[in-house]
């Protein structure tokens, strides 16, 4: 197990739980936290025993945003090696969001408290977000003289629609869990003590009843098609995926278990590799 300093990573009952762990700083985001979270997602993808990932925070916050302890230069990246070399420094929140986007395992956000700035934008590439009734949210960038990051200009309008995305980012105000639910940012609200159990219940339902490879492919199919220019792109990937999955051991087991009225036992493994059903997909390089 990796020796993490700003997160905790635990696996039990086929569920990996990634807990942001700087409670004395309200789990404020740092480059160390970014690197540790990326390592945790790498571990989850490589571990066939992990069927879903839950991300939550320790203490009374989920993540209160970027660590601003550097003061007025907190967002000034001109001193970085990349900028000095004539390159655009990469936004750390975006590096993390893109890694979550590429996850082969379903990702559930259990937002236990304040989720502000990168603390909320990092949740957008997660598949399902549940929140505590005490959670608060804020896309506060315009109030700090900066702009939305973590690829949220792509993710947020797709999650909540363009008008709501613009209202929240223009105003930069912090809003409550009820507004997050009404706007479609979160799927459900739970009393603080009930939130971990609700997230695990959802994760365990996936783990107990589905094919790991089918879920991994479904996740990529759904997310990638959000940017497709025409539904024909989805039809092509669907057809390729149906061809390869239709002849798999899991597909045979899915049919036989249904006919025999018993629980399925799926054996295909994500670590053996996913079929390439997106030959037209070109992952852009950062420049």
N, C-alpha and C positions, 0 to 999 in steps of 0.2 A: 504494500500500500504506500502511495506517495506520502512524503512528509510535508503536508500543507501547513501554512501558517495563517492564512486569512480565510480559508474555507474549511469545512468538514465534509468528508465524503464517506458515506456508509452504504452498505448493500445488505438488504435483508428481504427475504420472501420475494426475490426476483425484482426488487425495486431499489434503484440507486437514489439516495437522497443527498443532494448537494446543498449544504447550508452555508450561506454567507456568514462569516464569523469574525466580525469586528464590532461586537455589540457596544463597546465603549465609544465608538465613533459612528454609531447608527449604521454600521456596515457600509460606510462610505467606500466608493469604488476607487481602486488603485490599479496601476499596471501589474503589480504582483497578484492582486485578486483576478485580474483578467487572465494572466498566464495560468494560474492555478485552476480557474474554471475551465479553460480550454483543455488542460491536462485531464481534468475529471471527465469531460465529454469524450476525450480520446479513450480513456479507460472504460467508460460505459460502452462505447461502440465495440471495443475489442473483447468484451466479456459477454459470452453467450448466455450467461445466467441472468444478465440484466435485461429486463423486458420493457422497463420504462424508467424515466428520470423525473424526480420531483426536485424543484428548486425553491428554497425558502430562505428565510433570514433568522438569525439568532437574536433574541431579545425583543425589543418593542418596535423595531423597524425591519422592513425588508431590505431596502437600500436607499439611503437618504441622498444619493447622487454622488457626484465626483468629490473626492477628497480635496478640499480647498485650502489645505494647510500651507500651501506655497504662497498664499496671499494673492496680491493683484496680478501676479504672473501665472496663476494657476492654469489658464487656458492659452498661454503664449508658448508656442512650440518652435519659435525661431532659433532657440539655442540647441535644438536636437541635432544629432549627427545627420539625420536624413535631410533636414533643411539646409544644413551647412554644406551638404554634398549636392545641393541643387534639386533635391527631390521633395515632394509633398509628404510630410509626415502622416502616417496613417492614424486615423482616429481609433483609439483603443476600444471604445464601445462598439464600433463597427466591426472590428476584427472578431470580437466575441459574438456579435449577432450573426455574422456570416458562418461562424463555427456551429452555432446552434442551428442555423438554417440547414447545414449539411448533416445534422445528426441522423443516425439510422434508428434511433430509439425515440418513441414518443416522449415529449417533454411537457410536464405539467408545472405551471407556476402556482405556488401556494403563497400568496402575497399576504403576509401576516401583519404588516404595518406600513409605515410610510414608504412609498415608491415614487421617487422624485428624480427628474433628470434622467441620467443613465440608469437609475434604479427602476424606472418604468420602461424606458426604451429597450432595455435588455430583455424584457418579458415579451416583446411583440413577436419575435420568431418562435416563441414557445407555442405549443399547439392548443393548450387549454389553460386559462387563467382562472383560479378560484381566489377569493379574497376574504379576509376577515372583515367583519362589520366595522372594525376600528381602522381599517386601512385608509390611507389618503394618497392621492395621486397628483402629479403635477409635471406638465411639460414646460418647465420654467425658463427655458433657454433665452427667450426674448427679454426676460427680466434680469438676465445676467449679461446681456449684451452679446450673446452668441446665437447660434441657430441649432435646430434639432440635429442630432447625430445618431450614431449606431444604426445607420441605414433606415432610420425611422421615417424619413420622407417617402420611402418605398413601402415599409410595412404598415405604418399607422393608417393611411387612407384605405388600405385593403382590409384592415381589421374593423374599423369603425365608420368608414365612409369619409369622403373628402370634406364635407361641411363641418362635421364634428372634429375632424383632425385639425382643420384650420382654426376653428374657434378655440380649441384647447391650446394650440401652439401660439396663436396670435396673442391671446390674453396672458398665457403663462401662469394662470392662477392655479392654486391647489384646490382640488375638489374631493368630495367624499366618496365613499364606496357605493352609495346609492346611485350617484350620477355615473360612476364607472359602469355599473350594471345596466343602467338605462341606455348608455351609449354603446353597449356591446363590447366594452373593453374586457370585462370579466364575465364568466359564465354563470357564477352563483356566489352568494354571500353566505358566510357562516360565522357563528359565534367564535371568538378567538380560540377557545378550547376545542372546538369541533373541527377547525380547519385542517389540522394534520390528518385526522381520520378520514375526512371527506376526500382529500387528495389521494390518500392511500387506497381508499375504496375504488376510486376511478382507475388508478394504476393497476390494482390487483385484478380488476375485471378484464383489462386488456391482457395482462400476463396469463390469466387462467384460461382464457377462451379463444385465443387467436394464434395464428401463425406468425412467428417473429419476422420471417422474410416477407410475408405478405404485408405486414404492417410497415416494415421499413420501405418497401416499394411504394405503398400507398402514400406514405408521408412525402416522399420525394415527388411523386406524381402530382399531388395536390399543390404543394408549394411551388414547384417549377411552372405549373400551368397557369399560375396567377399572372405571369408575365407573357404568356403566349399570345401571338397576334391573331390566331384563328383557332376555333375548336378542332380543326383538322389535326393540329399538333397533338392535342389530347387523344384523338382517335388513333393516331399512329402509335403513341406510347401505350395506350390501353391495349391495342391489338397485339403488340409485341409482348406486353406483360402477360396477357391472357394465354398466349401461345406457350411461353416458357413456364408459367405457373401451372397451367392446365395439365402438364405432363409430369409435375413434381410429385414427390412422395406425400407432401402436405395436402395437395389437392385430392389425391386418392383417399387419404385418411379423412379429410373433411367430408367427402361423400359417404364413405363406408360408415363412419361414426354416426352420421345423420340417419342413415338407413337402419343402423343397428340400435338407434336411440340410446347412445352412450356419449360420454365426453370424448372429444378428440384428443389424441396425443400427437402433437406435431413435432417433427424431428429435424426439419431443415434448419440450417444454422446461418445466421447473418455473417459470421466470420468466414464462411466459405465463399463469400462474395455475392454481390447482387448482380442479376443479369442487366446488361446494358440495353435499356429500353428507350434511351434518349440519345440516339446517335447524332441528332442535330444540336444537342445541348452543348454550348461552348461556354465554359466557366471563364469569365473575363479575368484578366490579370489587372492588378492595381498599378497605375502609373501616374 
